[in-house]
């Protein structure tokens, strides 16, 4: 619709230019006016301001003037109506778009709220999209919103404000990722979010090492320092390059590149009788290897023993080639 309206505006402006050129050339040819006089006569005629003519007009010039007035009135009226329709239509479309986005956000539960759509926020959004995890982004830069609003749900505003967090459905959200570059802003966001949702799992970005404890004290469950991670990674490529390069080959996203998978024990126990990792026998069935176990309390066990007893609400971390991971997901209908 917007594209059609823009085409109409281009047409209206083109017709107005044609009328002006037609008038100038007509007066120049019929009454032998100078170019300045022809332009003056054309402007006072099409605008119907009523100023006097440059000089008396003969019969042909008067007939031409009548025709020019009638033509210009219709064309200028058409142009005004098109511009007015475009402005009102654009406002109506913006209103409808905001209502649609609000309804989509209101329908979300157990979603993720991402604060800030800079480099880190954008990377978080890409990962969430890859895993089909519903999320809402809070961003105050209107240009960024307009650039990405077709594929991402946005709430325009400052994430420091409770009303903006509530618009993003913070009370119904499961996770909050605050990726704002300013540590002080992240601190206020964490404090506000924790007050609005006591059960929220909060992941905050930090730029300074001194901010980590403050963010954790404010209510953040995890604090990530992207700059520190990047520096550690680069240094590791110097001291143990082959190991880091191998780890870089591991992927947790993409249909044909996934090497790691996190699986809830219920995905297995609901389909088979198993009490230990040995009972699962994933290596023989799928080729995948269990490299980690997470108990219900969140304790991590690296390279668990085969006789480890499985507990409800626990998880296993599985390693395998992409085709083995796909076989695992298909066999146990995971994901």
Secondary structure, 3 states (H helix, E strand, C coil): CHHHHHHHHHHHHHHHHHHHHHHHHHHHHHCCCCHHHHHHHHHHHHCCCCCCCCCCCCHHHHHHHHHHHHHHHHHHHHHHHHHHHHHHHHHHHHHHHHHHHHHHHHCCCCCEEEECCCHHHHHHHHHHHHCCCCEEEEECCHHHHHHHCCCCCEEECCCCCHHHHHHCCCCCCCEEEECCCCHHHHHHHHHHHHHHCCCCEEEEECCCCCHHHHHHHHCCCEEECHHHHHHHHHHHHHHCHHHHHHHHHCCCCCCCCCCEEEEECHHHHCCCCCCEHHHHCHHHHHCCEEEEEECCCCCEEECCCCCCECCCCCEEEEECCHHHHHHHHHHCCCC
